[in-house]
Amino acid sequence: MINGNAIFADDTPVGVLAPGNGKTKTGRIWAYIRDERPWDGEARQASYYQYTPDRKGQWPAQHLANFTGHMHSDGYAGFNELYRQGKVQEMACMAHVRRKFFDIHKSQGSAIAAEALQRIAMLHQIEIEIEIEIEMRDQSPDQRHAVRQAKAKSVFKELEVWLHDQLSRISAKTPLAGAIRYAITRMKRMKPYLDNGFLELGNNTAERSMRPIALGRKNYMFMGSDRGGKPAAIAYTLIETAKLNKIDPQPWLTDVLSRIADHKITRINELLPWNYTQQS
């Protein structure tokens, strides 16, 4: 899981039964995703979930102790220790920036927020064009980089200049000013995508990995204990990694569990989703 140029990271709260008082407390499920399909990378797709009893920054530092590369993430301060260590480079998410302007435009009808959304949409449209164009040829980070340099770099720079200009024209205490300040800060940490074709403009891959957890919250409502969080994270890891590799999780797990006791430990990689071949 730790190999590869970049990963996507996110976390979400889960209810956990608190022993002794019949109430629940809040734990966290963390997801770290590697998906290099957009640029035809060599590393296999994988989802890695971890459960922790709280959201302290020590946990991602432990989870990614052996990882070196870029990490797509939101602005959670708990990731800062990873960045300070220098092995992990932050890649911010445009979707989070867009969401703030979207909420303000929806509630206030702000013309400035509307224009911010239009400018951000231009960057997303370029990414769509890259995907369509590259599907017709060989995919590679170099191709993605070349198109971004030719089309996205100037749009990105103009957006930055425009944001600074708008901030100087409005009251610093408004929600809109807060959204603009957030955008300016995050865009500084978004620039690596312009120079690295293996990076993405947003962290949607990690956000999609949270959907099974959200569904679980509706169905089982809470976990029985902190000890129960670990096997839940293992189950999510196995199921979601299989799905990323276009393997149906249920027959795969059924087959693997029936074979694994007699399978040579030196050949265990044969049972991983990206190597899996079902026996007849």
ZIGIUR-V480695 format. One record per residue. N is the residue number from 1. RES is the residue in three letters. SS is DSSP state (H for helix, E for strand, C for the rest). PHI is phi in degrees with one decimal (NA if undefined). BURIAL is # if it has 9 or more other C-alpha atoms within 8 Angstrom, else .. Layout:
n-><N/N>
res-><RES/RES>
ss-><SS/SS>
phi-><PHI/PHI>
burial-><BURIAL/BURIAL>
This chain:
n-><1/2/3/4/5/6/7/8/9/10/11/12/13/14/15/16/17/18/19/20/21/22/23/24/25/26/27/28/29/30/31/32/33/34/35/36/37/38/39/40/41/42/43/44/45/46/47/48/49/50/51/52/53/54/55/56/57/58/59/60/61/62/63/64/65/66/67/68/69/70/71/72/73/74/75/76/77/78/79/80/81/82/83/84/85/86/87/88/89/90/91/92/93/94/95/96/97/98/99/100/101/102/103/104/105/106/107/108/109/110/111/112/113/114/115/116/117/118/119/120/121/122/123/124/125/126/127/128/129/130/131/132/133/134/135/136/137/138/139/140/141/142/143/144/145/146/147/148/149/150/151/152/153/154/155/156/157/158/159/160/161/162/163/164/165/166/167/168/169/170/171/172/173/174/175/176/177/178/179/180/181/182/183/184/185/186/187/188/189/190/191/192/193/194/195/196/197/198/199/200/201/202/203/204/205/206/207/208/209/210/211/212/213/214/215/216/217/218/219/220/221/222/223/224/225/226/227/228/229/230/231/232/233/234/235/236/237/238/239/240/241/242/243/244/245/246/247/248/249/250/251/252/253/254/255/256/257/258/259/260/261/262/263/264/265/266/267/268/269/270/271/272/273/274/275/276/277/278/279/280>
res-><MET/ILE/ASN/GLY/ASN/ALA/ILE/PHE/ALA/ASP/ASP/THR/PRO/VAL/GLY/VAL/LEU/ALA/PRO/GLY/ASN/GLY/LYS/THR/LYS/THR/GLY/ARG/ILE/TRP/ALA/TYR/ILE/ARG/ASP/GLU/ARG/PRO/TRP/ASP/GLY/GLU/ALA/ARG/GLN/ALA/SER/TYR/TYR/GLN/TYR/THR/PRO/ASP/ARG/LYS/GLY/GLN/TRP/PRO/ALA/GLN/HIS/LEU/ALA/ASN/PHE/THR/GLY/HIS/MET/HIS/SER/ASP/GLY/TYR/ALA/GLY/PHE/ASN/GLU/LEU/TYR/ARG/GLN/GLY/LYS/VAL/GLN/GLU/MET/ALA/CYS/MET/ALA/HIS/VAL/ARG/ARG/LYS/PHE/PHE/ASP/ILE/HIS/LYS/SER/GLN/GLY/SER/ALA/ILE/ALA/ALA/GLU/ALA/LEU/GLN/ARG/ILE/ALA/MET/LEU/HIS/GLN/ILE/GLU/ILE/GLU/ILE/GLU/ILE/GLU/ILE/GLU/MET/ARG/ASP/GLN/SER/PRO/ASP/GLN/ARG/HIS/ALA/VAL/ARG/GLN/ALA/LYS/ALA/LYS/SER/VAL/PHE/LYS/GLU/LEU/GLU/VAL/TRP/LEU/HIS/ASP/GLN/LEU/SER/ARG/ILE/SER/ALA/LYS/THR/PRO/LEU/ALA/GLY/ALA/ILE/ARG/TYR/ALA/ILE/THR/ARG/MET/LYS/ARG/MET/LYS/PRO/TYR/LEU/ASP/ASN/GLY/PHE/LEU/GLU/LEU/GLY/ASN/ASN/THR/ALA/GLU/ARG/SER/MET/ARG/PRO/ILE/ALA/LEU/GLY/ARG/LYS/ASN/TYR/MET/PHE/MET/GLY/SER/ASP/ARG/GLY/GLY/LYS/PRO/ALA/ALA/ILE/ALA/TYR/THR/LEU/ILE/GLU/THR/ALA/LYS/LEU/ASN/LYS/ILE/ASP/PRO/GLN/PRO/TRP/LEU/THR/ASP/VAL/LEU/SER/ARG/ILE/ALA/ASP/HIS/LYS/ILE/THR/ARG/ILE/ASN/GLU/LEU/LEU/PRO/TRP/ASN/TYR/THR/GLN/GLN/SER>
ss-><C/C/C/C/C/E/E/E/E/E/E/E/E/E/E/E/E/E/C/C/C/C/E/E/E/E/E/E/E/E/E/E/E/E/C/C/H/H/H/C/C/C/C/C/C/E/E/E/E/E/E/E/C/C/C/C/C/H/H/H/H/H/H/C/C/C/C/C/E/E/E/E/C/C/C/C/H/H/H/H/H/H/H/H/H/C/C/E/E/E/E/C/C/H/H/H/H/H/H/H/H/H/H/H/H/H/H/H/C/C/H/H/H/H/H/H/H/H/H/H/H/H/H/H/H/H/H/H/H/H/H/H/H/H/H/C/C/C/C/C/H/H/H/H/H/H/H/H/H/H/H/H/H/H/H/H/H/H/H/H/H/H/H/H/H/H/H/C/C/C/C/C/C/C/H/H/H/H/H/H/H/H/H/H/H/H/H/H/C/C/C/H/H/H/H/C/C/C/C/C/C/C/C/H/H/H/H/H/H/C/H/H/H/H/H/H/H/H/H/C/C/C/E/C/C/H/H/H/H/H/H/H/H/H/H/H/H/H/H/H/H/H/H/H/C/C/C/C/H/H/H/H/H/H/H/H/H/H/H/H/H/H/C/C/H/H/H/H/H/H/H/C/C/C/C/C/C/C/C/C>
phi-><NA/-80.0/-79.2/116.5/-80.1/-153.2/-132.6/-115.5/-129.7/-160.9/-147.2/-151.1/-77.6/-136.9/-76.0/-135.2/-64.8/-91.9/-58.3/95.8/-123.5/69.1/-111.5/-113.2/-117.4/-112.2/-103.9/-133.6/-111.7/-104.4/-127.6/-126.4/-118.9/-117.3/-144.0/-103.1/-61.7/-60.2/-126.3/58.3/-73.1/-87.4/-70.1/-75.5/-70.6/-153.1/-116.7/-129.0/-110.0/-137.2/-105.0/-138.2/-76.7/-154.7/-112.0/-65.6/-65.4/-63.9/-70.6/-60.8/-62.8/-73.6/-59.9/-111.4/-58.8/-106.5/-93.2/-131.0/151.4/-91.1/-130.6/-75.7/-160.3/-83.6/-91.3/-58.9/-66.1/-65.2/-82.3/-61.1/-62.0/-59.7/-69.2/-64.2/-68.0/89.7/-84.1/-115.7/-102.4/-77.1/-126.2/-74.4/-119.8/-68.4/-61.7/-68.4/-63.2/-59.8/-60.2/-65.4/-67.9/-61.6/-63.8/-68.0/-64.2/-66.1/-86.6/-119.4/66.9/-64.6/-69.9/-67.4/-62.7/-62.8/-68.8/-59.1/-62.6/-65.4/-67.6/-66.2/-60.9/-62.5/-67.2/-66.8/-64.1/-62.4/-64.8/-64.4/-63.8/-61.4/-60.8/-66.4/-66.2/-73.4/-61.3/-85.8/-136.3/-71.3/-85.3/-163.9/-58.8/-62.3/-65.9/-61.7/-62.2/-63.0/-67.9/-64.0/-64.4/-77.3/-115.4/-89.2/-58.4/-68.7/-64.5/-62.1/-63.6/-62.8/-64.4/-59.2/-61.4/-61.8/-61.1/-60.4/-65.1/-66.0/-62.2/-75.5/-103.7/-120.5/-64.7/-69.8/-94.4/-82.4/-57.6/-63.2/-62.3/-62.7/-64.8/-68.0/-61.5/-60.3/-62.2/-61.3/-63.6/-71.7/-66.3/-59.7/-97.4/-102.2/-59.9/-54.6/-67.2/-69.6/-105.7/-134.8/-68.6/-91.5/-102.1/-117.1/-76.3/-135.5/-108.3/-61.6/-59.1/-70.8/-64.5/-64.5/-69.5/-85.7/-59.8/-61.4/-69.0/-61.2/-64.7/-62.5/-60.5/-77.2/-90.2/-93.7/70.1/-156.0/-89.0/-72.0/-171.7/-61.6/-63.3/-74.3/-66.5/-65.6/-63.7/-63.7/-63.9/-63.2/-62.6/-61.3/-60.3/-65.6/-66.5/-73.1/-66.8/-59.5/-64.4/-61.0/-97.2/59.9/-111.6/-68.4/-60.9/-66.2/-66.3/-62.5/-65.4/-60.8/-68.6/-63.7/-64.6/-78.2/-105.7/-65.8/-63.3/-102.0/-87.1/-62.9/-62.5/-74.5/-120.3/-64.4/-60.2/-63.0/-92.6/-68.2/-53.0/-78.6/-114.1/-69.9/-132.0/-72.1/-75.2/-82.3>
burial-><./././#/./#/#/#/#/#/#/#/./#/#/#/#/#/./././././#/./#/#/#/#/#/#/#/#/#/#/#/././#/./#/./#/#/#/#/#/#/#/#/#/#/././#/./#/./#/#/#/./././././#/./#/#/#/#/#/#/./././#/#/#/#/#/#/./././#/#/#/#/#/#/#/#/#/./#/#/./#/#/#/./#/#/./././#/./././#/#/./#/#/./#/#/./#/#/#/./#/./././#/#/././#/././././#/#/#/./#/#/#/./#/#/#/./#/#/#/#/#/#/././#/#/././#/#/./#/#/././././././././#/#/#/#/#/#/#/#/#/./#/#/./#/#/#/#/#/#/./#/#/#/#/./#/#/#/./#/#/#/./#/#/././#/././#/#/././././#/#/./#/#/./#/#/#/./#/#/#/./#/#/#/#/#/#/#/#/#/#/./#/./#/././#/././#/#/./././././././././././#/././#/./#/././././././.>
